[in-house]
Amino acid sequence: DETITKFGDRLIALAGLGMLALAFHAFDRKEKFGWFWATAYVISLVAVVVNGSRAGVGIFFLGSLVWVLWVTWQARRKRKLGLGLSAVLLLLASFLLFGGRTLERFIGRPDQEIDITAETRFKIHADALRLLSQVSWHGIGLGNFPPVFAQYRVASAAEDRNVHPESDWFWVGIEMGWLAPVLILAAAVYWLRKHWPSRADPNFYLLAAIVVGAVLFAAHGLVDVSGHRMGTLWPALFLGSLLRGGGARSGEHGAGSEELATRGGSGVSADPQAAGTRSTASLGSSNKSRLEWIPSRSDSWVPRLYQGSALLLGAVATAWLA
């Protein structure tokens, strides 16, 4: 629908970030299927550029660069760091050479420079910020933005009616009060901190891509309203919910190791024969817990689900943009 048509480039950019993670995930396991995801990653860039979206291009390149630096910088994988940065920079160079009209939206035309202060979006932001500073802590009420904002339009004064302030965070703050954005941001930070990806997790590449995509999605809400559209909000919440799986496995494994160490220590200080019996039982339970923690082929639901999500987001958004 209209949401997919307007914000499809954001979905493609986030899907492209996932495809980059899936390519690394496959190459790390020496799977030839990684070339498929690498090709899909390049195609996603082409789709974003053809759509002419500055936000999509920015999310694509910034997300890719941050992700590559994160997963390779402190992991003693200089070769992967070089390959990842080379791939991103090569695509960036291609965009600078063949970006066409989309590139002109960033740097302007030779006969016309870009004046950021002249854009209507930033004029609306200035008026919305003035309105936000005057609303009470409980806001003006849901759905009341258009009539109230019409009385505060100075820099963005025009005949057209604005139904939103071109910003998720301004919109929430004005209609629900200044406390609402603070609570939403605190909840998001708490979720990310509690389920922060661990390098020991077998799906670290994929989970790190989710975190980078979530942060960029929230940051993009400063200059657009993709968080108020179900076609973009639900996929973002769905991908964010996948973070819970990685942290749970690591926590269970750590708890099992501590319990095993406690049992082993108490068994040594007791009767030797009893200690031998306990150690045998402990080894059995330890092996069982380790086998349960080590991801088998049937337990690789995170990468499979992520693969399906990336394909679905990319295919649907590309089909609507075409």
ZADO-1210 file (C-alpha; in nm, 4 decimals, padded with zeros to 6 digits):
<atoms>
<atom x="00.0000" y="00.0000" z="00.0000" code="ASP" pos="1"/>
<atom x="00.1045" y="00.3654" z="00.0421" code="GLU" pos="2"/>
<atom x="00.3274" y="00.2813" z="00.3390" code="THR" pos="3"/>
<atom x="00.5281" y="00.0253" z="00.1416" code="ILE" pos="4"/>
<atom x="00.5491" y="00.2587" z="-00.1568" code="THR" pos="5"/>
<atom x="00.6784" y="00.5538" z="00.0445" code="LYS" pos="6"/>
<atom x="00.8959" y="00.3741" z="00.3003" code="PHE" pos="7"/>
<atom x="00.9920" y="00.0714" z="00.0906" code="GLY" pos="8"/>
<atom x="01.3436" y="00.2070" z="00.0448" code="ASP" pos="9"/>
<atom x="01.3952" y="00.1961" z="00.4236" code="ARG" pos="10"/>
<atom x="01.2845" y="-00.1672" z="00.4281" code="LEU" pos="11"/>
<atom x="01.5193" y="-00.2508" z="00.1416" code="ILE" pos="12"/>
<atom x="01.8094" y="-00.0787" z="00.3195" code="ALA" pos="13"/>
<atom x="01.7436" y="-00.2724" z="00.6424" code="LEU" pos="14"/>
<atom x="01.7014" y="-00.5928" z="00.4422" code="ALA" pos="15"/>
<atom x="02.0330" y="-00.5189" z="00.2685" code="GLY" pos="16"/>
<atom x="02.2031" y="-00.4914" z="00.6056" code="LEU" pos="17"/>
<atom x="02.0597" y="-00.8314" z="00.6957" code="GLY" pos="18"/>
<atom x="02.1809" y="-00.9769" z="00.3667" code="MET" pos="19"/>
<atom x="02.5334" y="-00.8526" z="00.4406" code="LEU" pos="20"/>
<atom x="02.5203" y="-01.0283" z="00.7781" code="ALA" pos="21"/>
<atom x="02.3882" y="-01.3467" z="00.6170" code="LEU" pos="22"/>
<atom x="02.6708" y="-01.3371" z="00.3603" code="ALA" pos="23"/>
<atom x="02.9324" y="-01.3141" z="00.6385" code="PHE" pos="24"/>
<atom x="02.7446" y="-01.5815" z="00.8328" code="HIS" pos="25"/>
<atom x="02.7620" y="-01.8200" z="00.5351" code="ALA" pos="26"/>
<atom x="03.1208" y="-01.7398" z="00.4356" code="PHE" pos="27"/>
<atom x="03.2326" y="-01.7908" z="00.7957" code="ASP" pos="28"/>
<atom x="03.1007" y="-02.1467" z="00.7678" code="ARG" pos="29"/>
<atom x="03.2504" y="-02.1877" z="00.4193" code="LYS" pos="30"/>
<atom x="02.9109" y="-02.2190" z="00.2549" code="GLU" pos="31"/>
<atom x="02.8766" y="-02.1296" z="-00.1118" code="LYS" pos="32"/>
<atom x="02.5290" y="-01.9941" z="-00.0437" code="PHE" pos="33"/>
<atom x="02.7005" y="-01.6808" z="00.0844" code="GLY" pos="34"/>
<atom x="02.7462" y="-01.5632" z="-00.2756" code="TRP" pos="35"/>
<atom x="02.3682" y="-01.5530" z="-00.3095" code="PHE" pos="36"/>
<atom x="02.3380" y="-01.3165" z="-00.0129" code="TRP" pos="37"/>
<atom x="02.6304" y="-01.1069" z="-00.1354" code="ALA" pos="38"/>
<atom x="02.4581" y="-01.0650" z="-00.4726" code="THR" pos="39"/>
<atom x="02.1287" y="-00.9808" z="-00.3001" code="ALA" pos="40"/>
<atom x="02.3148" y="-00.7205" z="-00.0934" code="TYR" pos="41"/>
<atom x="02.4344" y="-00.5447" z="-00.4086" code="VAL" pos="42"/>
<atom x="02.0883" y="-00.5655" z="-00.5669" code="ILE" pos="43"/>
<atom x="01.9354" y="-00.4033" z="-00.2577" code="SER" pos="44"/>
<atom x="02.1678" y="-00.1050" z="-00.3037" code="LEU" pos="45"/>
<atom x="02.0629" y="-00.0738" z="-00.6676" code="VAL" pos="46"/>
<atom x="01.6962" y="-00.0765" z="-00.5635" code="ALA" pos="47"/>
<atom x="01.7514" y="00.1951" z="-00.3019" code="VAL" pos="48"/>
<atom x="01.9431" y="00.4167" z="-00.5466" code="VAL" pos="49"/>
<atom x="01.6838" y="00.3734" z="-00.8232" code="VAL" pos="50"/>
<atom x="01.4141" y="00.4774" z="-00.5773" code="ASN" pos="51"/>
<atom x="01.6020" y="00.8057" z="-00.5212" code="GLY" pos="52"/>
<atom x="01.5874" y="00.7976" z="-00.1410" code="SER" pos="53"/>
<atom x="01.8515" y="00.9786" z="00.0634" code="ARG" pos="54"/>
<atom x="01.7339" y="00.8088" z="00.3812" code="ALA" pos="55"/>
<atom x="01.7592" y="00.4634" z="00.2250" code="GLY" pos="56"/>
<atom x="02.1099" y="00.5269" z="00.0920" code="VAL" pos="57"/>
<atom x="02.2227" y="00.6709" z="00.4248" code="GLY" pos="58"/>
<atom x="02.0844" y="00.3761" z="00.6238" code="ILE" pos="59"/>
<atom x="02.2420" y="00.1314" z="00.3791" code="PHE" pos="60"/>
<atom x="02.5974" y="00.2677" z="00.3843" code="PHE" pos="61"/>
<atom x="02.6082" y="00.3859" z="00.7457" code="LEU" pos="62"/>
<atom x="02.4587" y="00.0605" z="00.8726" code="GLY" pos="63"/>
<atom x="02.6966" y="-00.1495" z="00.6659" code="SER" pos="64"/>
<atom x="03.0021" y="00.0460" z="00.7795" code="LEU" pos="65"/>
<atom x="02.9081" y="00.0359" z="01.1489" code="VAL" pos="66"/>
<atom x="02.8244" y="-00.3347" z="01.1311" code="TRP" pos="67"/>
<atom x="03.1518" y="-00.4313" z="00.9603" code="VAL" pos="68"/>
<atom x="03.3564" y="-00.2330" z="01.2128" code="LEU" pos="69"/>
<atom x="03.1661" y="-00.3817" z="01.5065" code="TRP" pos="70"/>
<atom x="03.1906" y="-00.7500" z="01.4148" code="VAL" pos="71"/>
<atom x="03.5540" y="-00.7426" z="01.3022" code="THR" pos="72"/>
<atom x="03.7344" y="-00.4687" z="01.4943" code="TRP" pos="73"/>
<atom x="03.8119" y="-00.6511" z="01.8218" code="GLN" pos="74"/>
<atom x="03.7851" y="-01.0057" z="01.6936" code="ALA" pos="75"/>
<atom x="04.1404" y="-01.0352" z="01.5521" code="ARG" pos="76"/>
<atom x="03.9935" y="-01.0832" z="01.2071" code="ARG" pos="77"/>
<atom x="04.1895" y="-00.8246" z="01.0124" code="LYS" pos="78"/>
<atom x="04.1362" y="-01.0101" z="00.6871" code="ARG" pos="79"/>
<atom x="03.7587" y="-00.9987" z="00.7272" code="LYS" pos="80"/>
<atom x="03.7796" y="-00.6355" z="00.8332" code="LEU" pos="81"/>
<atom x="03.9689" y="-00.5519" z="00.5157" code="GLY" pos="82"/>
<atom x="03.7321" y="-00.7505" z="00.2933" code="LEU" pos="83"/>
<atom x="03.4223" y="-00.6035" z="00.4537" code="GLY" pos="84"/>
<atom x="03.5447" y="-00.2446" z="00.4367" code="LEU" pos="85"/>
<atom x="03.6652" y="-00.2954" z="00.0810" code="SER" pos="86"/>
<atom x="03.3230" y="-00.4213" z="-00.0267" code="ALA" pos="87"/>
<atom x="03.1379" y="-00.1308" z="00.1366" code="VAL" pos="88"/>
<atom x="03.3816" y="00.1302" z="00.0032" code="LEU" pos="89"/>
<atom x="03.3671" y="-00.0228" z="-00.3448" code="LEU" pos="90"/>
<atom x="02.9890" y="00.0094" z="-00.3464" code="LEU" pos="91"/>
<atom x="03.0169" y="00.3642" z="-00.2131" code="LEU" pos="92"/>
<atom x="03.2569" y="00.4531" z="-00.4945" code="ALA" pos="93"/>
<atom x="03.0138" y="00.3021" z="-00.7451" code="SER" pos="94"/>
<atom x="02.7364" y="00.5165" z="-00.6015" code="PHE" pos="95"/>
<atom x="02.9507" y="00.8301" z="-00.6282" code="LEU" pos="96"/>
<atom x="03.0205" y="00.7489" z="-00.9936" code="LEU" pos="97"/>
<atom x="02.6792" y="00.6262" z="-01.1072" code="PHE" pos="98"/>
<atom x="02.4419" y="00.7677" z="-00.8449" code="GLY" pos="99"/>
<atom x="02.2691" y="00.9963" z="-01.0938" code="GLY" pos="100"/>
<atom x="01.9737" y="01.1930" z="-00.9584" code="ARG" pos="101"/>
<atom x="01.9947" y="01.0259" z="-00.6197" code="THR" pos="102"/>
<atom x="02.3512" y="01.1505" z="-00.5803" code="LEU" pos="103"/>
<atom x="02.2377" y="01.4991" z="-00.6811" code="GLU" pos="104"/>
<atom x="02.0007" y="01.5000" z="-00.3840" code="ARG" pos="105"/>
<atom x="02.3095" y="01.4796" z="-00.1602" code="PHE" pos="106"/>
<atom x="02.5565" y="01.7118" z="-00.3344" code="ILE" pos="107"/>
<atom x="02.3294" y="01.9181" z="-00.5578" code="GLY" pos="108"/>
<atom x="02.3682" y="01.9956" z="-00.9253" code="ARG" pos="109"/>
<atom x="02.6695" y="02.1761" z="-01.0751" code="PRO" pos="110"/>
<atom x="02.4540" y="02.4846" z="-01.1378" code="ASP" pos="111"/>
<atom x="02.2582" y="02.4635" z="-00.8138" code="GLN" pos="112"/>
<atom x="02.3807" y="02.4047" z="-00.4579" code="GLU" pos="113"/>
<atom x="02.1785" y="02.2455" z="-00.1815" code="ILE" pos="114"/>
<atom x="02.0415" y="02.4761" z="00.0866" code="ASP" pos="115"/>
<atom x="01.9397" y="02.2588" z="00.3806" code="ILE" pos="116"/>
<atom x="01.7746" y="02.5460" z="00.5651" code="THR" pos="117"/>
<atom x="01.5422" y="02.6005" z="00.2679" code="ALA" pos="118"/>
<atom x="01.3867" y="02.2529" z="00.2924" code="GLU" pos="119"/>
<atom x="01.0282" y="02.2469" z="00.4127" code="THR" pos="120"/>
<atom x="01.0998" y="01.9528" z="00.6418" code="ARG" pos="121"/>
<atom x="01.3346" y="02.1531" z="00.8625" code="PHE" pos="122"/>
<atom x="01.0960" y="02.4477" z="00.8701" code="LYS" pos="123"/>
<atom x="00.8256" y="02.2138" z="00.9965" code="ILE" pos="124"/>
<atom x="01.0684" y="02.0812" z="01.2577" code="HIS" pos="125"/>
<atom x="01.1337" y="02.4356" z="01.3810" code="ALA" pos="126"/>
<atom x="00.7619" y="02.5042" z="01.4276" code="ASP" pos="127"/>
<atom x="00.7034" y="02.1610" z="01.5820" code="ALA" pos="128"/>
<atom x="00.9838" y="02.2183" z="01.8312" code="LEU" pos="129"/>
<atom x="00.8268" y="02.5466" z="01.9330" code="ARG" pos="130"/>
<atom x="00.4923" y="02.3710" z="01.9852" code="LEU" pos="131"/>
<atom x="00.6595" y="02.0904" z="02.1812" code="LEU" pos="132"/>
<atom x="00.8127" y="02.3394" z="02.4219" code="SER" pos="133"/>
<atom x="00.4672" y="02.4760" z="02.5075" code="GLN" pos="134"/>
<atom x="00.2612" y="02.1562" z="02.5469" code="VAL" pos="135"/>
<atom x="00.2019" y="02.0069" z="02.8905" code="SER" pos="136"/>
<atom x="00.3511" y="01.6800" z="03.0140" code="TRP" pos="137"/>
<atom x="00.0427" y="01.4835" z="02.9006" code="HIS" pos="138"/>
<atom x="00.0392" y="01.6307" z="02.5488" code="GLY" pos="139"/>
<atom x="-00.2483" y="01.7577" z="02.3356" code="ILE" pos="140"/>
<atom x="-00.4095" y="01.4171" z="02.2806" code="GLY" pos="141"/>
<atom x="-00.3876" y="01.1603" z="02.0036" code="LEU" pos="142"/>
<atom x="-00.5094" y="01.2814" z="01.6657" code="GLY" pos="143"/>
<atom x="-00.5098" y="01.6488" z="01.7605" code="ASN" pos="144"/>
<atom x="-00.1840" y="01.7482" z="01.5937" code="PHE" pos="145"/>
<atom x="-00.3166" y="01.8955" z="01.2628" code="PRO" pos="146"/>
<atom x="-00.5559" y="02.1581" z="01.4070" code="PRO" pos="147"/>
<atom x="-00.3211" y="02.2592" z="01.6902" code="VAL" pos="148"/>
<atom x="-00.0085" y="02.2755" z="01.4733" code="PHE" pos="149"/>
<atom x="-00.1888" y="02.5033" z="01.2262" code="ALA" pos="150"/>
<atom x="-00.1854" y="02.7756" z="01.4924" code="GLN" pos="151"/>
<atom x="00.1921" y="02.7504" z="01.5419" code="TYR" pos="152"/>
<atom x="00.3042" y="02.7531" z="01.1790" code="ARG" pos="153"/>
<atom x="00.5418" y="03.0428" z="01.1161" code="VAL" pos="154"/>
<atom x="00.8511" y="02.9231" z="00.9305" code="ALA" pos="155"/>
<atom x="00.6530" y="02.6522" z="00.7470" code="SER" pos="156"/>
<atom x="00.3427" y="02.8625" z="00.6809" code="ALA" pos="157"/>
<atom x="00.1632" y="02.7432" z="00.3667" code="ALA" pos="158"/>
<atom x="-00.1797" y="02.6553" z="00.2365" code="GLU" pos="159"/>
<atom x="-00.1192" y="02.2815" z="00.2670" code="ASP" pos="160"/>
<atom x="-00.2227" y="02.1120" z="00.5888" code="ARG" pos="161"/>
<atom x="00.0395" y="01.9135" z="00.7805" code="ASN" pos="162"/>
<atom x="-00.0926" y="01.5951" z="00.9404" code="VAL" pos="163"/>
<atom x="00.2381" y="01.5193" z="01.1125" code="HIS" pos="164"/>
<atom x="00.5603" y="01.7056" z="01.2051" code="PRO" pos="165"/>
<atom x="00.7886" y="01.4945" z="00.9807" code="GLU" pos="166"/>
<atom x="00.9352" y="01.3295" z="01.2910" code="SER" pos="167"/>
<atom x="00.8264" y="01.0313" z="01.4994" code="ASP" pos="168"/>
<atom x="00.9747" y="01.1718" z="01.8185" code="TRP" pos="169"/>
<atom x="00.8199" y="01.5173" z="01.7786" code="PHE" pos="170"/>
<atom x="00.4841" y="01.3603" z="01.6956" code="TRP" pos="171"/>
<atom x="00.4831" y="01.1394" z="02.0043" code="VAL" pos="172"/>
<atom x="00.6053" y="01.4196" z="02.2276" code="GLY" pos="173"/>
<atom x="00.3405" y="01.6663" z="02.1098" code="ILE" pos="174"/>
<atom x="00.0411" y="01.4322" z="02.1224" code="GLU" pos="175"/>
<atom x="00.1384" y="01.2163" z="02.4226" code="MET" pos="176"/>
<atom x="00.3515" y="01.4598" z="02.6201" code="GLY" pos="177"/>
<atom x="00.7259" y="01.5086" z="02.6557" code="TRP" pos="178"/>
<atom x="00.7447" y="01.2146" z="02.8974" code="LEU" pos="179"/>
<atom x="00.6366" y="00.9612" z="02.6307" code="ALA" pos="180"/>
<atom x="00.9527" y="00.9830" z="02.4130" code="PRO" pos="181"/>
<atom x="01.1672" y="00.9513" z="02.7249" code="VAL" pos="182"/>
<atom x="00.9854" y="00.6346" z="02.8340" code="LEU" pos="183"/>
<atom x="00.9970" y="00.4835" z="02.4847" code="ILE" pos="184"/>
<atom x="01.3689" y="00.5551" z="02.4541" code="LEU" pos="185"/>
<atom x="01.4333" y="00.4118" z="02.8023" code="ALA" pos="186"/>
<atom x="01.2425" y="00.0934" z="02.7137" code="ALA" pos="187"/>
<atom x="01.4403" y="00.0532" z="02.3898" code="ALA" pos="188"/>
<atom x="01.7735" y="00.1045" z="02.5683" code="VAL" pos="189"/>
<atom x="01.6737" y="-00.1450" z="02.8372" code="TYR" pos="190"/>
<atom x="01.5800" y="-00.4071" z="02.5763" code="TRP" pos="191"/>
<atom x="01.9036" y="-00.3649" z="02.3832" code="LEU" pos="192"/>
<atom x="02.1144" y="-00.3704" z="02.6975" code="ARG" pos="193"/>
<atom x="01.9450" y="-00.6832" z="02.8323" code="LYS" pos="194"/>
<atom x="01.9735" y="-00.8707" z="02.5029" code="HIS" pos="195"/>
<atom x="02.3004" y="-00.7265" z="02.3744" code="TRP" pos="196"/>
<atom x="02.4645" y="-00.9772" z="02.1344" code="PRO" pos="197"/>
<atom x="02.7622" y="-01.1724" z="02.2630" code="SER" pos="198"/>
<atom x="03.0551" y="-01.2635" z="02.0413" code="ARG" pos="199"/>
<atom x="03.0286" y="-01.6175" z="02.1753" code="ALA" pos="200"/>
<atom x="02.6828" y="-01.6530" z="02.0251" code="ASP" pos="201"/>
<atom x="02.6853" y="-01.8576" z="01.7015" code="PRO" pos="202"/>
<atom x="02.4441" y="-01.6067" z="01.5469" code="ASN" pos="203"/>
<atom x="02.6431" y="-01.2984" z="01.6480" code="PHE" pos="204"/>
<atom x="02.6612" y="-01.1607" z="01.2933" code="TYR" pos="205"/>
<atom x="02.2848" y="-01.1673" z="01.2543" code="LEU" pos="206"/>
<atom x="02.2050" y="-01.0318" z="01.5998" code="LEU" pos="207"/>
<atom x="02.4551" y="-00.7481" z="01.5566" code="ALA" pos="208"/>
<atom x="02.2836" y="-00.6522" z="01.2312" code="ALA" pos="209"/>
<atom x="01.9504" y="-00.6392" z="01.4147" code="ILE" pos="210"/>
<atom x="02.0948" y="-00.4029" z="01.6762" code="VAL" pos="211"/>
<atom x="02.2458" y="-00.1722" z="01.4130" code="VAL" pos="212"/>
<atom x="01.9206" y="-00.1720" z="01.2169" code="GLY" pos="213"/>
<atom x="01.7147" y="-00.0970" z="01.5284" code="ALA" pos="214"/>
<atom x="01.9365" y="00.1973" z="01.6251" code="VAL" pos="215"/>
<atom x="01.9243" y="00.3419" z="01.2737" code="LEU" pos="216"/>
<atom x="01.5469" y="00.2944" z="01.2599" code="PHE" pos="217"/>
<atom x="01.5074" y="00.4921" z="01.5836" code="ALA" pos="218"/>
<atom x="01.7493" y="00.7616" z="01.4640" code="ALA" pos="219"/>
<atom x="01.5634" y="00.7895" z="01.1339" code="HIS" pos="220"/>
<atom x="01.2533" y="00.8703" z="01.3371" code="GLY" pos="221"/>
<atom x="01.4035" y="01.2128" z="01.4053" code="LEU" pos="222"/>
<atom x="01.3470" y="01.3189" z="01.0438" code="VAL" pos="223"/>
<atom x="01.0570" y="01.0997" z="00.9299" code="ASP" pos="224"/>
<atom x="00.7516" y="00.9108" z="01.0542" code="VAL" pos="225"/>
<atom x="00.8278" y="00.5509" z="00.9593" code="SER" pos="226"/>
<atom x="00.7633" y="00.4543" z="01.3229" code="GLY" pos="227"/>
<atom x="00.3986" y="00.5608" z="01.2815" code="HIS" pos="228"/>
<atom x="00.3410" y="00.3276" z="00.9842" code="ARG" pos="229"/>
<atom x="00.2453" y="-00.0320" z="01.0506" code="MET" pos="230"/>
<atom x="00.4162" y="-00.1442" z="00.7297" code="GLY" pos="231"/>
<atom x="00.7548" y="-00.0418" z="00.8736" code="THR" pos="232"/>
<atom x="00.6958" y="-00.0537" z="01.2505" code="LEU" pos="233"/>
<atom x="00.5884" y="-00.4189" z="01.2689" code="TRP" pos="234"/>
<atom x="00.8914" y="-00.5538" z="01.0738" code="PRO" pos="235"/>
<atom x="01.1216" y="-00.3487" z="01.2990" code="ALA" pos="236"/>
<atom x="00.9560" y="-00.4811" z="01.6172" code="LEU" pos="237"/>
<atom x="00.9626" y="-00.8348" z="01.4794" code="PHE" pos="238"/>
<atom x="01.3348" y="-00.8234" z="01.4069" code="LEU" pos="239"/>
<atom x="01.4019" y="-00.6635" z="01.7451" code="GLY" pos="240"/>
<atom x="01.2216" y="-00.9506" z="01.9184" code="SER" pos="241"/>
<atom x="01.4739" y="-01.1960" z="01.7705" code="LEU" pos="242"/>
<atom x="01.7393" y="-01.0560" z="02.0049" code="LEU" pos="243"/>
<atom x="01.5810" y="-01.2424" z="02.2948" code="ARG" pos="244"/>
<atom x="01.6863" y="-01.5835" z="02.1611" code="GLY" pos="245"/>
<atom x="02.0617" y="-01.5172" z="02.1588" code="GLY" pos="246"/>
<atom x="02.0950" y="-01.3827" z="02.5110" code="GLY" pos="247"/>
<atom x="01.8863" y="-01.6617" z="02.6644" code="ALA" pos="248"/>
<atom x="02.1149" y="-01.9373" z="02.5372" code="ARG" pos="249"/>
<atom x="02.4312" y="-01.7667" z="02.6626" code="SER" pos="250"/>
<atom x="02.2767" y="-01.7053" z="03.0039" code="GLY" pos="251"/>
<atom x="02.1634" y="-02.0671" z="03.0410" code="GLU" pos="252"/>
<atom x="02.5083" y="-02.1912" z="02.9478" code="HIS" pos="253"/>
<atom x="02.6758" y="-01.9654" z="03.2036" code="GLY" pos="254"/>
<atom x="02.4377" y="-02.0773" z="03.4796" code="ALA" pos="255"/>
<atom x="02.5055" y="-02.4419" z="03.4005" code="GLY" pos="256"/>
<atom x="02.8814" y="-02.3904" z="03.4223" code="SER" pos="257"/>
<atom x="02.8568" y="-02.2184" z="03.7616" code="GLU" pos="258"/>
<atom x="02.6374" y="-02.4972" z="03.8955" code="GLU" pos="259"/>
<atom x="02.8815" y="-02.7602" z="03.7720" code="LEU" pos="260"/>
<atom x="03.1755" y="-02.5833" z="03.9372" code="ALA" pos="261"/>
<atom x="02.9875" y="-02.5613" z="04.2672" code="THR" pos="262"/>
<atom x="02.9006" y="-02.9289" z="04.2616" code="ARG" pos="263"/>
<atom x="03.2553" y="-03.0280" z="04.1718" code="GLY" pos="264"/>
<atom x="03.4053" y="-02.8194" z="04.4532" code="GLY" pos="265"/>
<atom x="03.1701" y="-02.9595" z="04.7172" code="SER" pos="266"/>
<atom x="03.2328" y="-03.3166" z="04.5983" code="GLY" pos="267"/>
<atom x="03.6122" y="-03.2960" z="04.6356" code="VAL" pos="268"/>
<atom x="03.5946" y="-03.1922" z="04.9992" code="SER" pos="269"/>
<atom x="03.3745" y="-03.4923" z="05.0880" code="ALA" pos="270"/>
<atom x="03.4279" y="-03.8700" z="05.0730" code="ASP" pos="271"/>
<atom x="03.6524" y="-03.9663" z="04.7728" code="PRO" pos="272"/>
<atom x="03.4250" y="-04.2526" z="04.6639" code="GLN" pos="273"/>
<atom x="03.1213" y="-04.0316" z="04.6809" code="ALA" pos="274"/>
<atom x="03.3144" y="-03.7606" z="04.4984" code="ALA" pos="275"/>
<atom x="03.3876" y="-04.0010" z="04.2135" code="GLY" pos="276"/>
<atom x="03.0200" y="-04.0913" z="04.1844" code="THR" pos="277"/>
<atom x="02.9212" y="-03.7262" z="04.1928" code="ARG" pos="278"/>
<atom x="03.1837" y="-03.6302" z="03.9352" code="SER" pos="279"/>
<atom x="03.0577" y="-03.8993" z="03.6977" code="THR" pos="280"/>
<atom x="02.7027" y="-03.7736" z="03.7366" code="ALA" pos="281"/>
<atom x="02.8222" y="-03.4166" z="03.6974" code="SER" pos="282"/>
<atom x="03.0080" y="-03.5004" z="03.3777" code="LEU" pos="283"/>
<atom x="02.6982" y="-03.6677" z="03.2404" code="GLY" pos="284"/>
<atom x="02.4789" y="-03.3709" z="03.3197" code="SER" pos="285"/>
<atom x="02.7492" y="-03.1346" z="03.1914" code="SER" pos="286"/>
<atom x="02.7744" y="-03.3123" z="02.8569" code="ASN" pos="287"/>
<atom x="02.3986" y="-03.3149" z="02.8310" code="LYS" pos="288"/>
<atom x="02.3748" y="-02.9423" z="02.9007" code="SER" pos="289"/>
<atom x="02.6517" y="-02.8668" z="02.6521" code="ARG" pos="290"/>
<atom x="02.4833" y="-03.0736" z="02.3835" code="LEU" pos="291"/>
<atom x="02.1627" y="-02.8828" z="02.4491" code="GLU" pos="292"/>
<atom x="02.3435" y="-02.5486" z="02.4225" code="TRP" pos="293"/>
<atom x="02.5491" y="-02.6215" z="02.1091" code="ILE" pos="294"/>
<atom x="02.3240" y="-02.5277" z="01.8142" code="PRO" pos="295"/>
<atom x="02.2485" y="-02.8213" z="01.5889" code="SER" pos="296"/>
<atom x="02.1083" y="-02.8044" z="01.2377" code="ARG" pos="297"/>
<atom x="01.7571" y="-02.8359" z="01.3722" code="SER" pos="298"/>
<atom x="01.8256" y="-02.5569" z="01.6268" code="ASP" pos="299"/>
<atom x="01.9440" y="-02.2968" z="01.3747" code="SER" pos="300"/>
<atom x="01.6095" y="-02.1196" z="01.3757" code="TRP" pos="301"/>
<atom x="01.7548" y="-01.7692" z="01.4097" code="VAL" pos="302"/>
<atom x="01.9470" y="-01.7647" z="01.0798" code="PRO" pos="303"/>
<atom x="01.6639" y="-01.9418" z="00.8978" code="ARG" pos="304"/>
<atom x="01.4056" y="-01.6997" z="01.0315" code="LEU" pos="305"/>
<atom x="01.6330" y="-01.4060" z="00.9561" code="TYR" pos="306"/>
<atom x="01.6884" y="-01.5322" z="00.6026" code="GLN" pos="307"/>
<atom x="01.3164" y="-01.5549" z="00.5435" code="GLY" pos="308"/>
<atom x="01.2599" y="-01.2105" z="00.6917" code="SER" pos="309"/>
<atom x="01.5314" y="-01.0493" z="00.4787" code="ALA" pos="310"/>
<atom x="01.3993" y="-01.2112" z="00.1629" code="LEU" pos="311"/>
<atom x="01.0402" y="-01.1160" z="00.2439" code="LEU" pos="312"/>
<atom x="01.1201" y="-00.7525" z="00.3241" code="LEU" pos="313"/>
<atom x="01.3386" y="-00.7116" z="00.0176" code="GLY" pos="314"/>
<atom x="01.0981" y="-00.8872" z="-00.2197" code="ALA" pos="315"/>
<atom x="00.7837" y="-00.7071" z="-00.1032" code="VAL" pos="316"/>
<atom x="00.9433" y="-00.3614" z="-00.0983" code="ALA" pos="317"/>
<atom x="01.1113" y="-00.4111" z="-00.4365" code="THR" pos="318"/>
<atom x="00.7873" y="-00.5376" z="-00.5926" code="ALA" pos="319"/>
<atom x="00.5940" y="-00.2307" z="-00.4765" code="TRP" pos="320"/>
<atom x="00.8669" y="00.0100" z="-00.5836" code="LEU" pos="321"/>
<atom x="00.8805" y="-00.1503" z="-00.9272" code="ALA" pos="322"/>
</atoms>
